[in-house]
Amino acid sequence: MAKKKEAAAPEQHLQEALVPCTEWPYKVPENWCWTYFSNISMIRTGKKDANYGAENGAYPFFTCAAEPIRCTDYSFDCNAILLAGNGDIGNITRYNGKFEAYQRTYVIEVDNIIDIDLAYYFFKYRWVDYNKDKMYGTAIPYIRLGNLKEFPFPLPPLPEQQRIVDRIESLFARLDEAKEKAQAALDSFEPRKAAILHKAFTGELTEKWRNEHGIGMESWKTQAVADLCASLKYGTAKKSEPTGKVVVIRMGNLQNGEIDWSDLAYSNDEDDIQKYHLIPGDVLFNRTNSAALVGKTSIYRGEFPAIYAGYLIKLDYDRNRITGDFLNYALNTVSARRYCDSVKTDGVNQSNINAKKIGAYHFEVPYIEEQQEIVRILDSLFAKEQQAKEAAEAVLDQIDLIKKSILSRAFRGTLGTNDPTEPSSTELIKKIFSEKLTEEKKPRQRRKVVAETVVKTIIEALSDGRKLTPEQLKAETGLEIGDFYDELKPLLNNGTIVETRVDGESYLEANHES
């Protein structure tokens, strides 16, 4: 009977390792199987806190951030998947070599029956969605070790794993190439726009027009903004309202030379409405903002009745000498931007350019007929540039969706790579348990155990009345991250431990009234 029971053990282990058919996340090919991730991996966490990093360290230090920092030593030397244990759990990385890990970062090595790149791609595809309703904590959400151990994984036969990885990486390489080109087009939008404006305000864009009309560059005259304007008027200093009769255009509404109507404030003040009302074609200059944004300029086209706020200056220009569009374009050139940078007065959080300073800005102004031709050409060119920009943005959005679709098909066995005649992947699971059983039967050598750390319970660590952050408390207990949170959660739920916040930082302490 003993032999019969022993013989049945591997089959029993196999059934426990497989996800029941009724609990499959979705259907997979018949020669695949669903297993729990703990059966095919070794899961550890780092031991270092966030202060362990060193700027010029020789080794990567994986925290829960999207990018690793550096450190001077390493605890791991392996091919691993790194998962953020708190915060943005979508920060998933793979690394092969020597590295260090933060105490809330999971370090995952996989068994030899699974391709680590396949596991990495499955985590990228499924991990965040799987954990949407399985996160713990309030201030900083986190996952526990059980999330990983119980993570269902679709295991294909070993040859199919490699085919899937090859197909994913081949398709992704093409998409990445397209993404690189689209991103390059997007990145060059502002430089192209600046180059077009430079040609406009040096006469290059209208050279043919001047030749046709018998006009030379000598018709262009250097003019100051103040000479072209009857006045430079500051806006209302009164507080705006969430609703009201007319819109109050504020500095945030000035975007890319136009008025952005998506975030509006209002005024009901009749005196202000009369004093600061705008008419189509009015040009507004942002006199106070951050150092990077002060000096931006936009034109009001009359879409809604509006007045303007005190951080703006209305350039009350002579419409017989200059058009509003030409003035608006002139103040959005690189030359104007450099001038604003040179004359702005920097404060603690804001910079300022007063009316006198913007009034002193000089630029070349042609006859009004040529201004109109310049504006016509610029409008046409920038409309095409905007279309190209939107097309590039659409490509980038589409590429991300296509990648998700590829991963979805890959882990459903519908990429066209699966061979149904290959042996079932359940044989791989059997192999794992067979190897474990063989290892367990080997005689164990007695060894001397030296305790490096003394593990405390959470209650013991807080028994002296101290308040500790979760990171400090975990370090004090010496518990693994999964065990730590498994022990902490019920203590918080039953009130034995209470959480308080001081200056945005979370602290834990024993509840002495309980």
C-alpha positions as CSV (number, residue, x, y, z in Angstrom):
1,M,0.0,0.0,0.0
2,A,2.8,2.4,0.8
3,K,4.2,2.0,-2.7
4,K,0.8,2.7,-4.2
5,K,0.4,5.8,-2.1
6,E,3.9,7.0,-3.1
7,A,3.2,6.3,-6.8
8,A,0.0,8.4,-6.6
9,A,1.8,11.4,-5.1
10,P,3.2,12.9,-8.4
11,E,-0.3,12.7,-10.0
12,Q,-1.8,14.4,-6.9
13,H,0.9,17.2,-7.1
14,L,0.2,17.6,-10.8
15,Q,-3.5,18.2,-10.2
16,E,-2.8,20.7,-7.4
17,A,-0.4,22.5,-9.7
18,L,-2.9,22.9,-12.6
19,V,-5.5,25.6,-12.6
20,P,-9.0,23.9,-12.7
21,C,-10.7,24.3,-16.1
22,T,-13.5,26.2,-14.5
23,E,-11.1,28.8,-13.3
24,W,-9.2,29.3,-16.6
25,P,-8.9,33.1,-17.5
26,Y,-9.6,32.0,-21.1
27,K,-9.2,29.0,-23.4
28,V,-5.8,27.9,-24.7
29,P,-4.8,25.1,-27.1
30,E,-5.3,21.5,-25.9
31,N,-1.6,20.8,-25.6
32,W,-1.1,23.9,-23.3
33,C,-2.0,24.0,-19.6
34,W,-2.8,26.7,-17.0
35,T,-0.6,26.5,-13.9
36,Y,0.1,28.7,-10.9
37,F,3.2,30.8,-11.3
38,S,4.7,29.6,-8.0
39,N,5.1,26.1,-9.6
40,I,7.5,27.4,-12.3
41,S,9.5,30.1,-10.6
42,M,11.6,31.1,-7.6
43,I,10.4,34.4,-6.1
44,R,12.5,36.6,-3.9
45,T,12.6,40.2,-2.8
46,G,15.5,42.6,-2.4
47,K,16.8,43.6,1.1
48,K,18.0,47.1,0.6
49,D,16.1,50.4,1.4
50,A,15.9,53.3,-1.0
51,N,18.9,55.0,0.5
52,Y,21.3,52.3,-0.7
53,G,21.7,53.9,-4.1
54,A,25.0,55.5,-5.2
55,E,25.1,57.9,-8.2
56,N,28.2,56.4,-9.7
57,G,27.8,52.8,-8.6
58,A,28.9,50.0,-10.8
59,Y,25.6,48.0,-10.6
60,P,22.0,48.6,-11.4
61,F,19.7,49.0,-8.3
62,F,16.1,48.1,-9.1
63,T,13.6,50.0,-7.0
64,C,9.9,50.3,-7.8
65,A,10.5,53.1,-10.2
66,A,10.4,52.8,-14.0
67,E,14.2,53.0,-14.3
68,P,16.9,51.5,-12.1
69,I,19.4,53.7,-10.2
70,R,23.0,52.7,-9.4
71,C,24.7,51.2,-6.4
72,T,28.2,50.0,-5.4
73,D,27.5,46.3,-4.7
74,Y,25.2,43.5,-5.7
75,S,23.2,40.6,-4.1
76,F,21.9,39.0,-7.3
77,D,23.7,37.5,-10.3
78,C,21.1,35.9,-12.5
79,N,18.6,36.2,-15.3
80,A,15.5,37.6,-13.7
81,I,12.3,39.5,-14.1
82,L,11.9,42.5,-11.8
83,L,8.5,43.6,-10.6
84,A,7.5,46.7,-8.6
85,G,5.9,45.6,-5.3
86,N,4.2,48.9,-4.7
87,G,3.2,52.1,-6.5
88,D,3.1,51.5,-10.3
89,I,3.1,47.7,-10.6
90,G,3.3,48.1,-14.3
91,N,7.1,48.7,-13.9
92,I,8.3,45.4,-15.2
93,T,11.9,44.8,-16.2
94,R,14.1,41.9,-17.2
95,Y,17.8,41.9,-16.5
96,N,20.6,39.3,-16.8
97,G,23.7,39.9,-14.7
98,K,24.8,41.4,-11.4
99,F,22.3,43.7,-9.7
100,E,20.7,44.9,-6.5
101,A,17.0,45.2,-5.5
102,Y,14.9,47.3,-3.2
103,Q,13.1,45.5,-0.4
104,R,9.7,46.0,-2.2
105,T,11.0,44.8,-5.6
106,Y,10.3,41.2,-6.5
107,V,13.1,39.2,-8.2
108,I,11.8,36.3,-10.2
109,E,13.7,33.5,-11.7
110,V,11.9,30.8,-13.7
111,D,12.3,27.1,-14.0
112,N,14.2,25.6,-17.0
113,I,10.8,24.4,-18.4
114,I,9.9,28.0,-19.3
115,D,11.5,30.7,-21.5
116,I,12.1,33.7,-19.3
117,D,11.3,36.0,-22.2
118,L,8.0,34.4,-22.6
119,A,7.3,34.9,-18.9
120,Y,8.4,38.6,-19.2
121,Y,6.0,39.2,-22.1
122,F,3.1,37.6,-20.3
123,F,3.7,39.8,-17.3
124,K,3.7,42.8,-19.6
125,Y,0.4,41.6,-21.1
126,R,-1.6,40.4,-18.1
127,W,-0.1,41.5,-14.7
128,V,-1.6,44.9,-14.3
129,D,-5.1,43.8,-15.3
130,Y,-4.9,40.7,-13.1
131,N,-4.1,42.9,-10.0
132,K,-6.7,45.6,-10.5
133,D,-8.9,44.3,-7.7
134,K,-6.1,42.6,-5.7
135,M,-4.1,45.6,-4.5
136,Y,-3.6,46.4,-0.8
137,G,-3.0,49.7,1.1
138,T,-4.4,53.2,0.6
139,A,-1.7,55.8,0.5
140,I,0.7,53.6,-1.6
141,P,-1.0,50.6,-3.1
142,Y,1.0,47.3,-3.0
143,I,0.8,43.7,-3.9
144,R,1.7,40.7,-1.7
145,L,3.6,37.5,-2.4
146,G,0.4,35.6,-2.8
147,N,-0.5,37.7,-5.8
148,L,2.5,36.3,-7.6
149,K,2.2,32.7,-6.3
150,E,-1.4,32.5,-7.4
151,F,-0.9,34.2,-10.8
152,P,-2.4,31.9,-13.5
153,F,0.1,31.3,-16.3
154,P,-0.7,29.7,-19.7
155,L,2.2,27.2,-20.3
156,P,2.8,26.1,-23.9
157,P,5.1,23.2,-24.9
158,L,8.8,24.3,-24.8
159,P,9.4,24.4,-28.6
160,E,6.2,26.6,-28.9
161,Q,7.5,28.9,-26.2
162,Q,10.5,29.8,-28.3
163,R,8.4,30.2,-31.5
164,I,6.1,32.6,-29.6
165,V,9.0,34.7,-28.3
166,D,10.6,34.8,-31.8
167,R,7.3,35.9,-33.4
168,I,6.6,38.5,-30.8
169,E,10.1,40.0,-31.1
170,S,10.0,40.0,-34.9
171,L,6.7,41.8,-34.9
172,F,7.7,44.2,-32.1
173,A,10.9,45.0,-34.0
174,R,8.9,46.2,-37.0
175,L,6.5,48.2,-34.8
176,D,9.4,49.7,-32.9
177,E,10.9,50.9,-36.2
178,A,7.7,52.5,-37.2
179,K,7.3,54.0,-33.7
180,E,10.8,55.5,-34.0
181,K,10.0,57.1,-37.3
182,A,6.7,58.5,-36.0
183,Q,8.4,59.8,-32.8
184,A,11.1,61.4,-34.9
185,A,8.4,63.2,-37.0
186,L,6.7,64.3,-33.8
187,D,10.0,65.5,-32.2
188,S,10.8,67.6,-35.3
189,F,7.4,69.4,-35.3
190,E,8.6,72.4,-33.2
191,P,12.0,72.7,-34.9
192,R,10.2,72.6,-38.3
193,K,7.7,75.2,-37.1
194,A,10.5,77.5,-35.9
195,A,12.4,77.1,-39.2
196,I,9.3,78.1,-41.2
197,L,8.7,81.2,-39.0
198,H,12.4,82.1,-39.5
199,K,11.9,82.0,-43.3
200,A,8.7,84.1,-42.9
201,F,10.3,86.9,-40.9
202,T,13.5,87.1,-43.0
203,G,11.5,87.5,-46.2
204,E,12.3,84.1,-47.7
205,L,8.7,82.8,-47.8
206,T,7.5,85.8,-49.9
207,E,10.5,86.4,-52.1
208,K,8.4,85.3,-55.2
209,W,5.5,87.5,-54.1
210,R,7.7,90.6,-53.9
211,N,9.3,89.9,-57.3
212,E,5.8,89.6,-58.8
213,H,4.7,92.9,-57.2
214,G,7.9,94.8,-57.8
215,I,8.7,95.3,-54.1
216,G,12.2,94.9,-52.5
217,M,13.3,94.0,-49.0
218,E,13.9,97.7,-48.4
219,S,10.1,97.9,-47.8
220,W,10.7,96.0,-44.6
221,K,11.2,98.4,-41.6
222,T,12.4,97.7,-38.1
223,Q,9.6,98.5,-35.7
224,A,9.2,98.3,-31.9
225,V,6.0,96.7,-30.5
226,A,5.3,100.0,-28.6
227,D,5.5,101.9,-31.9
228,L,2.9,99.7,-33.5
229,C,0.5,99.8,-30.5
230,A,-1.6,102.7,-29.1
231,S,-1.4,101.1,-25.7
232,L,-0.3,98.0,-23.8
233,K,-3.1,97.2,-21.4
234,Y,-3.0,95.0,-18.3
235,G,-6.1,92.9,-17.6
236,T,-8.4,92.7,-14.6
237,A,-7.0,92.0,-11.2
238,K,-10.4,90.9,-9.8
239,K,-11.0,87.3,-8.9
240,S,-12.9,85.2,-11.5
241,E,-15.8,82.9,-10.9
242,P,-16.6,79.3,-11.9
243,T,-19.7,80.6,-13.8
244,G,-20.7,83.9,-15.2
245,K,-21.6,86.1,-18.1
246,V,-18.3,86.3,-20.0
247,V,-15.1,84.2,-20.1
248,V,-12.0,85.5,-18.3
249,I,-9.0,84.5,-20.4
250,R,-6.2,83.5,-18.1
251,M,-2.5,82.6,-18.8
252,G,-3.3,78.9,-19.0
253,N,-5.7,79.6,-21.9
254,L,-2.8,80.8,-24.1
255,Q,-1.6,77.7,-26.0
256,N,0.4,77.5,-29.2
257,G,-0.6,81.0,-30.4
258,E,-4.4,80.3,-30.0
259,I,-6.9,80.5,-27.1
260,D,-7.6,77.1,-25.4
261,W,-11.3,77.1,-24.3
262,S,-11.1,73.8,-22.3
263,D,-10.6,75.3,-18.8
264,L,-12.5,78.4,-18.3
265,A,-13.3,81.0,-15.6
266,Y,-15.9,83.7,-15.8
267,S,-16.8,87.2,-14.7
268,N,-20.2,88.9,-13.8
269,D,-18.6,92.3,-13.1
270,E,-20.2,94.8,-15.5
271,D,-17.4,97.4,-15.0
272,D,-14.7,94.8,-16.0
273,I,-16.8,93.5,-18.9
274,Q,-16.9,97.0,-20.3
275,K,-13.3,97.9,-19.5
276,Y,-11.5,94.7,-20.6
277,H,-13.7,93.3,-23.3
278,L,-12.0,91.8,-26.3
279,I,-12.7,92.0,-30.0
280,P,-11.7,89.5,-32.6
281,G,-8.0,89.9,-33.6
282,D,-6.8,91.1,-30.2
283,V,-3.4,89.8,-29.3
284,L,-2.6,88.8,-25.7
285,F,0.8,88.6,-24.2
286,N,1.5,86.6,-21.0
287,R,3.6,88.9,-18.8
288,T,3.8,86.6,-15.6
289,N,4.3,82.9,-15.6
290,S,7.0,80.3,-15.0
291,A,10.4,81.0,-16.5
292,A,9.7,78.6,-19.4
293,L,6.3,80.0,-20.2
294,V,6.4,83.7,-19.6
295,G,6.1,85.6,-22.8
296,K,3.8,83.2,-24.7
297,T,1.4,85.0,-27.0
298,S,-2.0,84.2,-28.5
299,I,-4.7,85.8,-30.7
300,Y,-8.3,86.0,-29.7
301,R,-10.7,85.1,-32.6
302,G,-14.0,85.9,-30.9
303,E,-15.3,82.4,-30.3
304,F,-16.9,83.5,-27.0
305,P,-17.4,86.9,-25.4
306,A,-14.4,87.4,-23.1
307,I,-12.2,89.7,-21.0
308,Y,-8.6,89.1,-19.9
309,A,-6.9,88.6,-16.6
310,G,-4.2,90.7,-14.9
311,Y,-1.3,88.4,-15.8
312,L,-2.0,89.2,-19.5
313,I,-1.3,92.3,-21.6
314,K,-3.5,93.3,-24.5
315,L,-1.4,94.7,-27.4
316,D,-3.7,97.4,-28.7
317,Y,-2.0,97.5,-32.2
318,D,-2.7,99.9,-35.1
319,R,-4.7,97.7,-37.5
320,N,-3.8,99.9,-40.4
321,R,-0.1,99.1,-40.0
322,I,0.0,95.5,-38.8
323,T,-2.4,92.6,-38.8
324,G,-3.1,90.7,-35.6
325,D,-2.0,87.4,-37.1
326,F,1.3,88.8,-38.3
327,L,1.9,90.3,-34.8
328,N,1.0,87.0,-33.1
329,Y,3.3,85.0,-35.4
330,A,6.1,87.6,-34.8
331,L,5.9,87.2,-31.1
332,N,6.0,83.4,-31.4
333,T,9.3,83.2,-33.2
334,V,12.6,81.9,-31.8
335,S,13.9,85.5,-31.9
336,A,11.0,86.8,-29.7
337,R,11.4,83.9,-27.3
338,R,15.1,84.6,-26.9
339,Y,14.4,88.3,-26.3
340,C,11.8,87.4,-23.6
341,D,14.3,85.1,-21.9
342,S,16.9,87.9,-21.9
343,V,14.6,90.6,-20.3
344,K,12.4,88.6,-17.9
345,T,12.8,89.3,-14.2
346,D,12.9,86.0,-12.2
347,G,11.2,85.7,-8.9
348,V,10.9,82.7,-6.5
349,N,8.3,80.8,-8.5
350,Q,7.5,83.1,-11.4
351,S,9.1,85.4,-14.0
352,N,7.8,88.7,-15.2
353,I,8.1,90.8,-18.4
354,N,6.4,94.2,-18.0
355,A,4.7,96.3,-20.7
356,K,7.8,98.5,-21.2
357,K,10.0,95.5,-21.9
358,I,7.7,93.8,-24.4
359,G,7.1,97.2,-25.9
360,A,10.8,97.6,-26.6
361,Y,11.0,94.3,-28.7
362,H,12.0,95.1,-32.3
363,F,11.3,93.1,-35.5
364,E,11.0,93.6,-39.2
365,V,7.6,94.6,-40.6
366,P,6.7,94.7,-44.3
367,Y,3.8,96.5,-46.0
368,I,0.4,95.2,-44.7
369,E,-0.2,93.5,-48.1
370,E,2.9,91.4,-47.7
371,Q,2.0,90.6,-44.1
372,Q,-1.3,89.2,-45.3
373,E,0.5,87.0,-47.8
374,I,2.9,85.8,-45.1
375,V,0.0,84.9,-42.8
376,R,-1.7,83.1,-45.7
377,I,1.4,80.9,-46.4
378,L,2.0,80.3,-42.7
379,D,-1.6,79.2,-42.1
380,S,-1.4,76.8,-45.0
381,L,2.0,75.3,-44.0
382,F,1.1,75.0,-40.3
383,A,-2.2,73.3,-41.2
384,K,-0.2,70.7,-43.1
385,E,2.3,70.4,-40.2
386,Q,-0.6,69.9,-37.7
387,Q,-2.0,67.1,-39.9
388,A,1.4,65.4,-40.0
389,K,1.7,65.8,-36.2
390,E,-1.7,64.3,-35.5
391,A,-0.9,61.4,-37.9
392,A,2.3,60.7,-36.1
393,E,0.4,60.8,-32.7
394,A,-2.2,58.4,-34.1
395,V,0.5,56.0,-35.3
396,L,2.1,56.0,-31.8
397,D,-1.3,55.3,-30.2
398,Q,-2.1,52.6,-32.7
399,I,1.3,50.9,-32.2
400,D,0.6,50.4,-28.5
401,L,-2.8,48.9,-29.3
402,I,-1.3,46.6,-31.9
403,K,1.3,45.3,-29.4
404,K,-1.4,44.5,-26.9
405,S,-3.3,42.6,-29.6
406,I,-0.2,40.7,-30.5
407,L,0.4,39.7,-26.9
408,S,-3.3,38.7,-26.6
409,R,-3.1,36.4,-29.6
410,A,0.3,35.1,-28.5
411,F,-0.9,33.9,-25.1
412,R,-4.1,32.4,-26.6
413,G,-2.1,30.3,-29.1
414,T,-3.5,32.1,-32.2
415,L,-0.3,33.7,-33.6
416,G,-0.1,30.8,-36.1
417,T,2.9,29.2,-34.3
418,N,1.3,26.4,-32.3
419,D,1.9,22.7,-33.3
420,P,-1.0,20.6,-31.9
421,T,1.0,17.4,-32.4
422,E,3.6,18.4,-29.8
423,P,3.4,16.7,-26.4
424,S,1.3,18.5,-23.8
425,S,3.0,21.0,-21.5
426,T,1.6,19.1,-18.6
427,E,4.6,16.8,-19.1
428,L,6.8,19.8,-18.2
429,I,4.9,20.2,-14.9
430,K,5.4,16.5,-14.3
431,K,9.1,16.9,-14.9
432,I,9.3,19.6,-12.3
433,F,7.6,17.5,-9.6
434,S,9.6,14.5,-10.5
435,E,12.9,16.4,-10.1
436,K,11.6,17.8,-6.7
437,L,10.6,14.3,-5.5
438,T,14.1,13.0,-6.5
439,E,15.7,15.8,-4.6
440,E,13.6,15.2,-1.5
441,K,14.6,11.6,-1.4
442,K,18.3,12.4,-1.3
443,P,19.8,12.2,2.2
444,R,20.2,15.6,3.7
445,Q,23.5,16.7,5.1
446,R,23.3,18.3,8.5
447,R,24.7,21.7,8.6
448,K,25.3,24.4,11.1
449,V,22.9,27.3,10.8
450,V,24.1,30.7,11.7
451,A,21.3,33.2,12.2
452,E,22.2,36.5,10.5
453,T,19.1,38.3,11.7
454,V,16.6,37.9,14.5
455,V,13.1,37.9,13.2
456,K,10.6,39.9,15.3
457,T,6.9,40.0,15.1
458,I,5.3,43.4,14.3
459,I,3.9,43.7,17.8
460,E,7.4,43.1,19.3
461,A,8.9,45.7,17.0
462,L,6.3,48.4,18.1
463,S,6.2,47.4,21.7
464,D,8.3,50.3,22.9
465,G,5.8,52.9,21.7
466,R,7.7,53.9,18.6
467,K,6.1,55.2,15.3
468,L,7.7,53.6,12.2
469,T,7.1,53.9,8.5
470,P,6.2,50.7,6.8
471,E,9.7,50.4,5.3
472,Q,11.3,51.0,8.8
473,L,9.0,48.5,10.4
474,K,9.7,45.8,7.8
475,A,13.4,46.3,8.3
476,E,13.0,46.1,12.0
477,T,11.0,42.8,11.8
478,G,13.4,41.2,9.3
479,L,10.4,39.5,7.7
480,E,10.2,38.8,3.9
481,I,7.9,41.4,2.2
482,G,5.1,38.9,1.6
483,D,5.1,37.6,5.2
484,F,5.3,41.2,6.5
485,Y,2.2,42.3,4.7
486,D,0.4,39.1,5.5
487,E,1.0,39.7,9.2
488,L,0.3,43.5,9.0
489,K,-3.0,43.4,7.3
490,P,-5.1,41.7,10.0
491,L,-3.5,43.8,12.7
492,L,-4.6,47.0,10.9
493,N,-8.1,45.5,10.3
494,N,-8.7,44.6,13.9
495,G,-7.2,47.9,15.2
496,T,-4.2,46.4,17.0
497,I,-2.0,48.6,14.8
498,V,-3.1,52.1,13.7
499,E,-1.9,54.1,10.7
500,T,-1.4,57.8,10.9
501,R,0.0,60.4,8.4
502,V,2.4,63.2,9.2
503,D,3.4,65.6,6.4
504,G,2.2,63.1,3.8
505,E,4.3,60.2,5.3
506,S,2.5,57.0,6.6
507,Y,3.5,55.8,10.1
508,L,2.4,52.7,12.0
509,E,2.2,52.3,15.8
510,A,0.6,49.9,18.4
511,N,-2.8,50.9,19.6
512,H,-2.4,51.0,23.3
513,E,-6.1,51.5,23.9
514,S,-7.0,48.2,22.3
